[in-house]
Amino acid sequence: MTVEPTRRGRGRPPGPPVDIDARREHLLDSAEAAIRRSGADVGLAEVAKEAGLTRSAVYAAFADRDAVIDALAARHARLIVERLGSVIQGIADPAAQTRAAIDILAAWFDDEPELARLLAGRLDQSGGGSGIVTAVAEILSVGFRARGADDSPAESWAHALVGAVSSAVGWWSRTRTIDRETLVDHLHLLIWSGFEGAGGNRPPVGSLTGHP
């Protein structure tokens, strides 16, 4: 009996399997680039073009545009948490820790205006959002204890601080009536002077702002 050779089907042979994690990171990089260039209203078609992929390839990695934005929020929340962690490790003085934390949050809004406008409201909804509040709460807790006060308000203050910085920097980024250092000084004075009401004596203004 003669056995007929198996015929190959038509079409291109399958390529190597797609690394979905690498594809997602590439798409997030492309989404960031597109948002920085064109603003917060960028759609998936522009993200796909930036990435050099088809829209179907984007949908294979993310369910929809909201999923892309949520993933970007989680990415930037992690970056902010890492920077806040370096503050806790690298600065011993509680007042200086608090000011540095405010500056890190302000710097993100300042350096990434389009991304901040799109992502700020989702940071606390993302996987890393609670990490931002936790890191700020830890810094504030040190400040409370340094003033000889109960540190139980630290978590609620942390939520308020992230919201206050977001609102204040949003206003500042539109008006630029003062420089960023002065903005941070003002926010720091507001937050740190609140320790007076929680217990202990208010430190001199110069020690809050860094000015004599």
N, C-alpha and C positions, 0 to 999 in steps of 0.2 A: 504494500500500500504506500502510495506516495503522499507525503505530508507537505501540504502547501505552506510556504513561509508566511509568518504573520505580517500583515501589511501595517505600516505606520499610518496613523491617521494624519490628516492634513493639519496645517497650522504650526505655529512656533512651539518648540519644546518648552516645558515649564522652566522658569528661571529659579534661582535660589529662593528659599522662603523669606518672606519679609520679616525683619525684626521689628515687631510692633512697637516696642518701647523706644527704639531708635527713631522710628517713623514719627511717633508722637512728639518726641523732643525736637525733631527737625521741623515739624509743623508748628510747634509753639515758638521756636526761634523765628520762623517765617511770619507768624501772626504778630509777634512783637515788632518786627521790622516794618510790616505793613501798617500797623497802628501808629508807630512813631512817624511814619511818612505821611499817612493819609488821614489819621484821626480815629476816633473811637467808633465810628460807624462802619468800619471795614467789614465786609461780608466774606463768606467762605470762598467765593469765587476768586477774590483777590488774594486770600491766603494761599489757595491752591496755586495760583499763578506765581506768587512769590516763592513757593516751595518747588516749583517746576513739576507739579503733579496734577492729576486730574481731580475733579471734585469728588468722583467716586472713591479715590484713594483717601481723600480727607474723611469722607463718611465712614470708611472702613476703620479709621482710627478714633473718630469722635462722632457721637450720635448727631450732634447739631452744633450751631454756633454757641449756644449757651454752655455746652460741654467744653468747648475750647476756652471760653472766658473763665469758667470755673477752674480749669486746669492752670490757666495763667495766674489766677488769683492765688491758688495754692502754691505755685512756684514762687511768686513774689513774697508771699507770707513767709515761706521758708527762708528766703534771702534776708528778710528783715529780722527774723528770729535769730539767724546766725550772727547778724551784726549786733543785735541787742545782747546776745550771749557774750560777745567779745567785750562789751561794755562792763558787764558784771565781772568778768575775769580780769580785765585790765585796769580797772579804776577802783581804788579803795574807798574814796570819800563819797558818802551817800549823796550829797548835794551835786557833786560832779557827775556821779552816775546818772542822776535824774536829768541833768541838763544834757548830757551826752545822748541819752535815750530820746529826748525830745528832738535833738538835732538829727538823729538818725531817721526818725519818722519824717521830719521836715525835709531832709535831703532827698528822701525817696520821692515825695511829692514834687520837689523842685527839679530833680533830675529826670523824672519820667512823667511829665505833665499829661500826656495823652493816655498813657497806661494808667496813671493814678486816677484820672477822671473816669475811666471805665471800670477799674478794679476796686477802688476804695470801698465801695459799698458791699463788696463780696468778700473782703479779707476775713471777716469774722464768720462767714458762712463756709469758707474753704477748709480743707483739711489742716492747713497751717494757721488759720486765723486765730483759733483759740490759743495757739502757741505764742502769738504776738501779745495777747492780753496777759498770758501767764508770765512771759518774760518781763513785761512792764510791771506787773503786780509784784514780781520778786524784787525788782529794783525799788519800788515804792515801799515794800515791806521792810527792806533794809533801812530806808529813810525813816519810817515810823519808829522802828526799834532804836535808831540812833538818837531820836528825840525823846526816848523814854516813854513812848506811847504804844497803845494797843495797835497792832498791825492788821486788825480784822477789816478795816475799810479798804485795804490795798486792792482787792480784786475789783470792787465797784469803781474805785478811782482809776484803775487801769482802763476799764471800758470808757470812762469819761475822758481820760487823757487822749486815747486814740481818736475818739470822736472830736474832741476839742482841737487837736492838732490838725485833723483832716479839714475841719471847717475853717480854722484860722489860716492854714496854708493855702486852701482854696481861694479865700479872699485875697491873701497876699499875692498869690501868683497872678491874679488878675490886675491888681492895682500897683504893686511894687512901690508902695509909698515909703517903705523902710527896707533896709537890707536884711538878709536872712539871719545874721547874727543877732541883730536887734530883736527880730521877731522871736527867736529862740529865748533870748533874755527875758522878754515879756512873758512868754508862756511859762518859763521856768519860775519866775517870780510868783506868778499866779498859783502854780502847783505847789511849790515848796513852801510858800507862806501859809498854805492851807494846813501845814503841820502844826501851826500855832494853835489852831482850833482843836486839833486832835491831842494836844498835850505838848509841854515843853515850851521853851521860849523861841520866838522867831529870831533867826540869825540875821546879822547885819546885811543890808541890801548889797553891799560890795561883795560879800561872800557868795551871794546868789548869782550875781551877774558876771562875776570875774573882774569887775571894775572897782577901783579904789573908792 
